[in-house]
Amino acid sequence: MGHTHSENEETLHLHAPSCDLDLCHLGDAHSIHTGSIDSRKFYWAMGLTGVVMVFEIVGGVFTNSLALLSDAGHMLTHLLALLVSFLAMTFSSRPATAEKSFGFYRLEILAALLNGFVLFIITLWILYEAYQRFYAPESIATTEMMFVAVIGLVTNLVTVFLLKGADRKDINTSSAILHLAGDTFASVGVVAGAALIAMTGWLWIDPVLGVLISVLILYWAVGLIRDAIDILLEATPKEIDPVHVIDAIKVFDEVRDMHDVHVWTLTSGMYALSAHVAIRNMPLSETAPLLKKINFLLCQQFKIGHAAIQLEAEKEPDSTGTHLL
């Protein structure tokens, strides 16, 4: 009754043992998603990418270049990843509540899932347009196309510089950084394609470039959808094998067995576990140090920062040899 609001609020934060791994301090989720990057760099990166994306869309329509429109779609993947990661920073810093005891981490995953579906639809449209143009090639303003593509290339390089040193632990920021290489490759391809069309008059180069870039977008979108669905379904993280977790915990002399093990992802880079651990008979007061050691090991070796462990007393045989609790 005498608890203050701040005390009550503190109990709702996810708890994790201190194991000198930032990944395991779930109560400080803001540091996980922001990393060492300044939020102002996110503003600049998103602003530049958004402006140039619109510029490429307008340029693609004006020059009649499907490759430019595809490159704009690829830049959209980059922009969405940055935007979602930035929103995740904002919401993950909010404390958990009684109704949302795990906080707002899953907003990042929901947004990533939505983005994946949007990109999937955009890719299908670009592929359909490319199919149409293979049968009915259309003229292209190659000089203007090259100019717009160069602007896109320069923007990608500037964004790489802005995001240098960003945290790679969350699903969206790491995706944005990894796909900068794809964005840069796509922009170089569009510039080269424009030059080839200007020299040879081969109009089929434009839809071919559109298809190649669309495949990159499609590959990323499908992967994003798959990863987001796995997290929402609380699938076991790819990085963690429950068998290895059990073997690691059974190293402790006090532990006899471990079962009903469930490992899942709260949000990108944040793992949780629930399990039953059978231990030798010991006073309840002696179980606290054991739990501390188990939590430390889970955090340090498997980066599991939130563990709900139910201890069970080892069964002892009675006079007939039957095991009793």
KAKALIN-V812754 format. One record per residue. RES is the residue in three letters. PSI is psi as a letter, one per 20 degrees, with the letter a starting at -180 (999 if undefined). Layout:
res:RES psi:PSI
res:RES psi:PSI
This chain:
res:MET psi:h
res:GLY psi:j
res:HIS psi:q
res:THR psi:r
res:HIS psi:g
res:SER psi:h
res:GLU psi:g
res:ASN psi:h
res:GLU psi:h
res:GLU psi:h
res:THR psi:i
res:LEU psi:i
res:HIS psi:q
res:LEU psi:p
res:HIS psi:q
res:ALA psi:q
res:PRO psi:q
res:SER psi:o
res:CYS psi:k
res:ASP psi:k
res:LEU psi:o
res:ASP psi:h
res:LEU psi:h
res:CYS psi:i
res:HIS psi:n
res:LEU psi:h
res:GLY psi:h
res:ASP psi:l
res:ALA psi:h
res:HIS psi:g
res:SER psi:h
res:ILE psi:g
res:HIS psi:h
res:THR psi:h
res:GLY psi:b
res:SER psi:j
res:ILE psi:p
res:ASP psi:p
res:SER psi:h
res:ARG psi:h
res:LYS psi:h
res:PHE psi:g
res:TYR psi:g
res:TRP psi:g
res:ALA psi:g
res:MET psi:g
res:GLY psi:g
res:LEU psi:g
res:THR psi:g
res:GLY psi:g
res:VAL psi:g
res:VAL psi:h
res:MET psi:g
res:VAL psi:g
res:PHE psi:g
res:GLU psi:h
res:ILE psi:g
res:VAL psi:g
res:GLY psi:h
res:GLY psi:g
res:VAL psi:g
res:PHE psi:g
res:THR psi:i
res:ASN psi:k
res:SER psi:o
res:LEU psi:h
res:ALA psi:g
res:LEU psi:g
res:LEU psi:h
res:SER psi:g
res:ASP psi:h
res:ALA psi:h
res:GLY psi:h
res:HIS psi:h
res:MET psi:h
res:LEU psi:h
res:THR psi:g
res:HIS psi:g
res:LEU psi:g
res:LEU psi:g
res:ALA psi:g
res:LEU psi:g
res:LEU psi:g
res:VAL psi:g
res:SER psi:h
res:PHE psi:g
res:LEU psi:h
res:ALA psi:h
res:MET psi:g
res:THR psi:g
res:PHE psi:h
res:SER psi:i
res:SER psi:i
res:ARG psi:p
res:PRO psi:q
res:ALA psi:q
res:THR psi:r
res:ALA psi:h
res:GLU psi:h
res:LYS psi:m
res:SER psi:h
res:PHE psi:j
res:GLY psi:b
res:PHE psi:k
res:TYR psi:h
res:ARG psi:i
res:LEU psi:h
res:GLU psi:g
res:ILE psi:g
res:LEU psi:g
res:ALA psi:h
res:ALA psi:h
res:LEU psi:g
res:LEU psi:g
res:ASN psi:h
res:GLY psi:g
res:PHE psi:h
res:VAL psi:g
res:LEU psi:h
res:PHE psi:g
res:ILE psi:g
res:ILE psi:g
res:THR psi:g
res:LEU psi:h
res:TRP psi:g
res:ILE psi:g
res:LEU psi:h
res:TYR psi:g
res:GLU psi:g
res:ALA psi:g
res:TYR psi:g
res:GLN psi:h
res:ARG psi:h
res:PHE psi:h
res:TYR psi:h
res:ALA psi:m
res:PRO psi:q
res:GLU psi:q
res:SER psi:q
res:ILE psi:p
res:ALA psi:n
res:THR psi:h
res:THR psi:g
res:GLU psi:h
res:MET psi:g
res:MET psi:g
res:PHE psi:g
res:VAL psi:g
res:ALA psi:h
res:VAL psi:g
res:ILE psi:g
res:GLY psi:g
res:LEU psi:g
res:VAL psi:g
res:THR psi:g
res:ASN psi:g
res:LEU psi:g
res:VAL psi:g
res:THR psi:h
res:VAL psi:g
res:PHE psi:g
res:LEU psi:h
res:LEU psi:j
res:LYS psi:p
res:GLY psi:j
res:ALA psi:q
res:ASP psi:p
res:ARG psi:j
res:LYS psi:h
res:ASP psi:q
res:ILE psi:h
res:ASN psi:g
res:THR psi:g
res:SER psi:h
res:SER psi:g
res:ALA psi:g
res:ILE psi:g
res:LEU psi:h
res:HIS psi:i
res:LEU psi:h
res:ALA psi:g
res:GLY psi:g
res:ASP psi:g
res:THR psi:g
res:PHE psi:g
res:ALA psi:g
res:SER psi:g
res:VAL psi:g
res:GLY psi:h
res:VAL psi:g
res:VAL psi:g
res:ALA psi:h
res:GLY psi:g
res:ALA psi:g
res:ALA psi:g
res:LEU psi:g
res:ILE psi:g
res:ALA psi:h
res:MET psi:h
res:THR psi:h
res:GLY psi:j
res:TRP psi:n
res:LEU psi:i
res:TRP psi:i
res:ILE psi:h
res:ASP psi:g
res:PRO psi:h
res:VAL psi:g
res:LEU psi:h
res:GLY psi:g
res:VAL psi:g
res:LEU psi:g
res:ILE psi:h
res:SER psi:h
res:VAL psi:h
res:LEU psi:g
res:ILE psi:g
res:LEU psi:g
res:TYR psi:g
res:TRP psi:g
res:ALA psi:g
res:VAL psi:g
res:GLY psi:g
res:LEU psi:g
res:ILE psi:g
res:ARG psi:g
res:ASP psi:g
res:ALA psi:g
res:ILE psi:h
res:ASP psi:g
res:ILE psi:g
res:LEU psi:h
res:LEU psi:j
res:GLU psi:l
res:ALA psi:q
res:THR psi:p
res:PRO psi:q
res:LYS psi:h
res:GLU psi:i
res:ILE psi:p
res:ASP psi:o
res:PRO psi:h
res:VAL psi:g
res:HIS psi:h
res:VAL psi:g
res:ILE psi:g
res:ASP psi:h
res:ALA psi:g
res:ILE psi:h
res:LYS psi:i
res:VAL psi:h
res:PHE psi:p
res:ASP psi:h
res:GLU psi:i
res:VAL psi:p
res:ARG psi:h
res:ASP psi:r
res:MET psi:p
res:HIS psi:r
res:ASP psi:l
res:VAL psi:p
res:HIS psi:p
res:VAL psi:p
res:TRP psi:r
res:THR psi:p
res:LEU psi:g
res:THR psi:r
res:SER psi:p
res:GLY psi:j
res:MET psi:o
res:TYR psi:q
res:ALA psi:q
res:LEU psi:q
res:SER psi:q
res:ALA psi:q
res:HIS psi:p
res:VAL psi:o
res:ALA psi:p
res:ILE psi:r
res:ARG psi:q
res:ASN psi:p
res:MET psi:q
res:PRO psi:q
res:LEU psi:h
res:SER psi:h
res:GLU psi:i
res:THR psi:h
res:ALA psi:g
res:PRO psi:h
res:LEU psi:g
res:LEU psi:h
res:LYS psi:g
res:LYS psi:g
res:ILE psi:g
res:ASN psi:h
res:PHE psi:g
res:LEU psi:g
res:LEU psi:g
res:CYS psi:g
res:GLN psi:g
res:GLN psi:h
res:PHE psi:i
res:LYS psi:k
res:ILE psi:o
res:GLY psi:i
res:HIS psi:o
res:ALA psi:p
res:ALA psi:o
res:ILE psi:p
res:GLN psi:o
res:LEU psi:q
res:GLU psi:p
res:ALA psi:q
res:GLU psi:q
res:LYS psi:p
res:GLU psi:p
res:PRO psi:q
res:ASP psi:a
res:SER psi:h
res:THR psi:i
res:GLY psi:i
res:THR psi:p
res:HIS psi:p
res:LEU psi:q
res:LEU psi:999
